[in-house]
Amino acid sequence: MKNPKPILLFLLILTFFSSCSNNKPVASFRDDLTVSDVKNVLKAIADWQIKTPLTHHTADWTNAALYAGMVQWAGIAGDDTYYEWLKGKAELNAWSDKKPDTPLGRYHADDYCVGQTYIELYRKYKDIKMIEPVRAHLDSILQDPATGSLEFTYTDTYWPTERWAWCDALFMGPTVWTKMANVTGEKKYLDFMFQEFQLTTDYLYDKEEYLYYRDSRYFTMKEANGKKVFWGRGNGWVFAGLPVILTELPAGYENKEYFVKIYKDMAAKILSLQSADGFWHASLLDPASYPNPEMSATAFFVYGFAWGINNGYLDKETYLPAIIKGWKSMVTNVGPDGKVGFIQPIGADPKAVTKDMTEVYGVGGFLMAGTEITKLINNGIL
């Protein structure tokens, strides 16, 4: 009988290299920066999400962030299927911006974030009923504005609902107020938005790091490496909200440069924190403690950079390489069915993320990023 040892050794070596190969991310889609390749990825993601039952209330902030991306994708998809899907969800809510069973109260930005999408659907379909409930809600806040503290004292039975006391709220709330000001021509919505945005920024924005604390509980917390705690997605929310605000502001708006400065300062800081693999991580200043990529933050940052170049706020030579690297890395974490992985679950601070984790708001961010990248290509920048 022949000596089996060489055969066994060969099989062991083959198994080893096969295992190593299987641990490397294998892209299911082409990551080339062409309109067709980008749109192929976006379509797969959007179609997977449409086929997947929503697990949160259709007016919840999580889905509102998904809709914000879906409506941008709908605008370039060349297929009204996505607009119709969004309209169907809005009709389920009776165009209401507030969950019927909400425990949070009428001031809470999470509960009217979905108003962003209603306003976009109104722009397409020109049906005033689509924005009337949201407008009534905002008017009720103007008639009796909140005056509470921004200190975030959270318990199982209490949430500080009256002001934008957590940085995520700067995506959820001011975007709706600014869009409403645009479609109605009523400056009162802009005045309220600026007042509250400035209040939150004065409280949560670190002017040394150019990043936002998630809320007041994190002012004195430190990461394992001794750095301040700045949550990736939390800052992603702010950075993705700023382009929406700047897009909606009227010509000559007196406070525009206030938002431009924050946007540019954040962009420069965020750029400096991108990992060599193209991702950002759950903790912006301590990526070693959270080494896996975090898709929602990455998507929001790529979107914000792409929008900035498209609209003349950011330098192409400086930011385009980060967009390309970020997009290519994002595509590696889309499954063959269109499922997006490495999205940190609902939370308030950095947590470990795995490839199996997905959530609708990360899908929304991905759609926003990809849609803006197609504009870069169509504008001849890519």
N, C-alpha and C positions, 0 to 999 in steps of 0.2 A: 504493500500500500504506500502511496506517495505521502511525504511529510505534509500534514495539514497546516503547519505553522505559517508558511508564507501566504497561504490563501486566507487564513484567519486574520493575519496582520493587514493584508490588502483590504479586506472587508471592514476592519476597524478604522483604517485610515479613510476609506470611502465614506463611512458613516459619519466620521468626525467632520470632514469637509462639507458633507451634505447638511449636517446640523448647523454648522456655521453659516452656510448660505441661507438656510431657512430663517435664521434670526435677523437677517438683513431685510430692511423694508423693500418690498418689490412694488413698484408703481403699477397700478392697474390702468392708468390713463397717461397719455403723453403730456409732458409738462412743457412742451414747446410754447413759446409766446407768440402764438398765432390766434386770430379770432376763432377759427374753427376748433382748435385744440382747447382753448379756454372755455368756449361755450359747451363743448362736449362734457367737460368736467362739471360745469354748472348745471347742465341739464340732468345729468345723472344724479347729482346731489338733490336738486329740486324734486325730481321725480321720485326718488327714494323717500323723501320727506312727505310728499303728498300721499304716497301709498302707506305710510306708517301712521297709525292712529296717534293723535295727540294725547298726551297723558296729563296735561294741565288744562285748566279751564280756557276756553277759546278767547277770553278777554284778558288772560293773565299776562303779566309782563314778559314772561319767558316766550310765549307765543308772539307777543307784540314785537319782540326783537327779531324773531323769525320772519314775521310779516314784513318788517322794515327791509330785510334783505330780499325777500321774495318779490316785493313790489318793484325793487330795482331790477331784478332779473326779468320780471315780466315785461319791463320796458324795452328790453333788447332781445327777448326770446323769439319774437316774430310769431307768437302763438298766444292768443288770449286765454288759453286754458288756465294759465297761472293767475290772471286777473279774475277769472270766474271762480277759481278756487278761493281766492281771498274774499271775493264778494260773498260767497257762500258762508264763510266763517263770520263775516260781519253781520249778515242777516240772521245767523243763529244768535248773535248777541243783541239783535234789534238795534244795531248801531250804537249800542251803549258802551261807554268807556269804563264801566265799573262792574266788577263781578257782583252778581246779586247777593252772594253769601259772604262778601268781603268783611273781615274783622278790622280792617285798617283805617277806614274813615275816608271822607271825601277829599281831604287834602293830599292823600298819599299819591306820589307821582307814579308808582308802579301801577296803580289802578286806572290811570288814563293814558299810559304810554301807547296803548293800542290806537289812540286818536291819530297818531302819525299816519297810520295806514288808511284810516277813514278819510283823512284829508286828501291823500294821494288818489284814492278811488273817486272822491268827489271831483278832483281835477280831470279824471278820465271820463267819468259818466255824467258830470254836470247835474247831479241830483242833490238838491239842498238837504234832503232828509238825511243824507250820509254824514253831515257834520252838525246837525242841529243838537243832538244830545250832548256831544262833546262841548260845543260852544256854550250850552246852558250850564254845563258843569263848571267850566272855567269862569263864566260870569258869576256863578254862585260863590266861587272862591274870591273873586274881586270884591263882591259885596260884603264879604265877611272874611278878610284875610287872616291867616294864621299869625300869631305873635309869639309862639313858643320858642324855647331854647333849641340850639342845634346839638346840645350835648346828647350823646347816644347812650342812653341807659336802657339796655335791652334785657328783658326777662322772658320767661315762657308765656307770660300773659300781657306783656307791654312792649310796644314798639313806638319809637318817637315818630309820629306820623305827620306832624303839622308842617315841618319845614324840610328842605332838601338836605337832610342831615347825614347822608351817606353818599359817597362820590358816584355810585351807580346812578343815582337820581339825576345826575346832570346829562345822562342820555335819555332817561325816561320822561322827564318833565319839560325842560326848556325847549326841546325839539318840537313838542306839541304847541306850546305857546307861540313860538316863532312862526311855525307853519300857519297857525290860525291868524296871526297878525297879517301874514302875507295874503291869504285868500280872502280875508275880510276887509283889509285896508285899515283895520282898527289898531292904532298905536298903543292903546291901553294894554294889549297883550304883550307887546314888546317891553313896555315900562315895567310890568310885573316881572317878566322873565329876567330882565337885567338886574333888577333889585335883588331877586332871590339867588340868581347865579353868583352875583358879586358877594353876597353874604356867605354863601357856601364856600366860595373860593377863598375869601379872607380867613375862613375858619379851617379848611382842610388842605389847602395848597401849601406845600413846602417850597419856599422861594429859594432854598439852597439846592434842593434836588430836582426842582421843576416837575414834581410828581405829587399826586394827591394821596393823602391818607384815606383809607376806606371810610373811617369814621373816627370819632374822638377817642374810642377805646384803644386805638393804635398809636397815639401820640408818644407814649413812652415804651412801647414794646420794641424788642430787638429780635432779629433773626439769630440763628445759631452762630453766624460769623460776626455777630455784633453790629450789623448794619440795621438801619431802620426798616420797618415792615411796609413795603409798598407792593400791593397785590397786582399781579399782571392784568387780570380781567377788569379789576376795578378801574385801573388807569386806561384800559382799553375802552371801557364805557365812555369815559370823559373824552378821550381822543377821537372816538367815532362820532360823538355827539357834536363836536365843534364844527366839522364840515357841514353838517345839516344846518346848524345855526347860521354859519357864514353864508351858505347858499341862499337862505331865506331872507336875510336882512335886506331892507330896501336900500336903494342907492342913496348915498349921503347920510346914512344912519350915524348919529353922533358918537356912538360907543363901539363902533366896529373895530377900531384898533385895539381896544381892550381884549377882544376875543382873538384877534390876529396874533397879538404878542404871546398870549398863553399857548395858542396852537403852535407857534414856531418854537417857543422855548421847550415845550413838551416834545416836539418832533426831534429836536437835536438831542435831548436826553435819551429818548426811546431808541434812537438810532445807535447810540453808543452802547446800548444794552443788548443788542441782537447777538445771539450766539453764532459761532462759526458755521453751524449747520443750518442757519437761516431762521431758526425759531426764537421765540421768547418763552420764558418759563413762568411758572405760577408765582414765584417770588422774583421781582425784578432785580433786587440787589443781593440775593443769595441763591443764584441758580444751582449751585453745587448741592444744596439741600433738597432741591426739586429738579433733578437732572432731566426728567422727561420733558418733551415739548408740551406746550399748552396751546391748543388750537384756537380757542376763542380770543385770547389776547393777541396771538399772532395774526389772526384774520383782521381784527379791528385795527391793528397797527399798519398792516399792509394796505388796508383800505384807506386809512388816513394819509399815508404817504402818497399813494397813487392819486388821490383826490387833490392833494396839495400841488403835485406837479401839473396835473391837468388844468388847474385853475390859477397857476402862476404864483403860488405862495412858497413853493419849495424848489430848490435847485436840482435840476435833472441829474447833473453829474454826481452830486452828493447822495441823492436818495434812490435813484433808479437801481443801482446794484443791490440795495437792500430789498427792494420790491421783488426783483428777479429771484434772488436767493430765497426770500420768504415764500414766494409763490411755488417755486419748485419743491421746496420742503413740504409745503402744505399738501401738494398733490400726492406725495408719497403716502399720506395717511388717509386717503380716500379708498375705501374698499371697492371691489369690483361691482358691488351692488349699488354704490353711491353713498354708503354710510360713512360719515366723517368720525374719526376717532380722536382720542387724546383731548377731549373737551372736559374741563374740570366741572364736576357737578355743582349744583346750587350751593353757594357759600358766601363767605365774607372775607376770606383771607387765603393765603397760599395753602394748598393741600396737594398730596401726591395724586398723579394722574396716570391712567393706563390707556392702552390703545383701544380697549373695549368701551371706554366711557364716551358717551355722546349726549348731546342736549340740543334742543331746538335753537337756542340763542347762538350757539356756535355755528350752526348751519346758516343762520341769518347773516352772521359776520362773514362767513365764507362767500356767500352770494354777493354781499356788498363789495368785498375785495375783488372778486372776479369780474364783476360788472364794471368796476372802475378801471381795471386793467384793460378790458376791451376798449375802453375809451382812450387809454394811452396808445393802444395799437392803432385805432382808427384816426387818432390825432397825429400819427406819424412819429410819435415819441419812442415807441418800441419797434 
